[in-house]
């Protein structure tokens, strides 16, 4: 029989992977579609639309999924303290990788660029506005690629975790049959 903590741990890891997938999709869709469309806009229109996107993405559901992966990973790790297992270490890598590569990176790179574009008006658009747009697009592309990689590693951890639970049940059943 698997440890009692297996169900909360698996559920937490599942929620982490779900959040990772949603964020990878969000960043990827933005990079592959929205950013490309925004390249066609003139400076004043870009400033208005980008500022509107920045304001409207700030809602509870976005924050739940944006900040969720490292928290769900931590809960999965704590609720099934098994640091000798591979899935446990992969989950730790995903949680730390997301906290540093997405949350901290966003705070250090994307948010300052967001604040800058939100300060623009069509009349106060700086001459180098396109360089700021391009820097933001590169930063978002990084988030898209990194979050997709973390999602893939998270999926591996989830499958590994699921299989380790099945293996534990199979071993317990074999012991009972003897």
N, C-alpha and C positions, 0 to 999 in steps of 0.2 A: 504494500500500500504506500502511495507517495506521502510525503510529509503534509501535515495539515495546511501549511502555508502555500501549497502548490496552486490552489485555485485563485486566491488573491494575486499571487505572483504572476500567473499566466494572464489573468485579466488585465493587470497593470501593464504587462508587456504588450498585450494585444492593443490596448488603448494608446500606448506609446507609438507602436507601429502605425496604427490608424492615423494618429496626429502627424506623424512623420510623412505619411503618404499624402495627406491633405496639404501639408505645407509645401512638399515637393511639387505637387500639382499647382498650387497657388503661385509659387515663385517661377516655376517652369512656364506656366501659361502666361504670366506677366511678361517674362523675357521673350517668349516665342511669338506673342501676339500683340500685347498692349505696347510694349516698348517699340516694336517695329512700326506700329501705327503712329506712335508719338514722334517718330523720326520725320514724319511727313508734315508735322505742324510747324507753323512759324513760331517765333519766340514768345510773343504775347499769349497766343493760344495755348502753347505748351505750358507756360507758367500757370495759367488758369486751370487747365485740366489736371496737371500734376498735383497742384495744391488741392483740388477737389478730391482726387484719389487719396491723397495723404490724410485728409480730414475724415473721409468716409470709411477708411479701413479701420479706424479706431472705434471698435465696438467689442462687446463682451465675447461674442463667439470667436472673432479673430484672435483675441488675447488668450482665450482658452486653448485654442489649437497652437498658437505661436509659442506660448510658454509651457504647454503641456508635455512635450517629449522628455525633457530632462527630469521633470517631476514624476512622470509615470515610470520612467526608467529607474529612478531612485526608489520608488515604491516597490517595483518588481524585485530589485536587488535586496532591499531590506526585508521584504516579506518571505524571501526564500534565500536566506544567507547560505549560498553554496559557492564560495569563491574558487573551489577546485573544478568547477564545470566550465566548459567552453562557452555555453550560452550566457552564463553570468558575466564573463569578461567581455563578450561582445556587447552585451547590454550596457555595461559600464562605459565602454568605448563610445557607443552611440550617444548615451546621455551626456558625457563630457564633451564629445565632439560637437553636439548640437548646442550645448550651453556656450561653448567658446566660438565655434564656427558660424553660428547663426545668431544667437541672442547677443553675445558680446560684439560680434562683427557688426550687426545691425545698429547697436548702440553707438559704436565708434565711427562707422562709415556712413550708413544709409540715413540715420536720423539727423546728423548734422547737415547732410545734403538736403533732406526734406525741409528742415528749418530754413535753410537758405532759400530754396525755391518758394516756400510759403511767404517769405518776406518780399518777394518781387511783386510788382504790379506792372501792367503793360507800360506804364510811363517810367518805371524805375528798373527796367530790365537791363542787367549788366551786359557789356559787350561780349563777354565770354560765357554767356548762358549755355551755349551748345556744349562747351567743355564740361560744365556741371552736369548737364543731361547725360553726356557720354560716360562720365565717372559713375553716376548713379546706375546707369544701364549695366556697366561692367560689374559693379558691386552686386547688383541683383542677379546677374548671370552666375556669379560665384555662389550666391545663396542657392540658386536653382540646382547647380551641379552638385554642390556639397550636400544639400538636403536630399537629393536623389540617391547619392552614394550612401548616406546614413540610412535612408529608407531601405535600401537593398541589404545593408548589413543587419538592420533591425529585423527584416524578414527572415534572414538566415538564423538569427538568434531566436526568433519566435518558433520557427520550425524545429530547431534544435531543442528548444525548451519543450515543445509538444512531444517530440520523440523521446526525450528523456523521461517524461511522465509515463509514456506507454511502456518504456523499457522497465521502469521501476515496478509498474503493475504486473508486467510479464514475469519479472523475477520473483515478485511476491506470490503470484499464482503458482509458479514452478516450485517454490518452497512449500506451499501448502499441499501440492499434489504428491510430494515425496512422502 
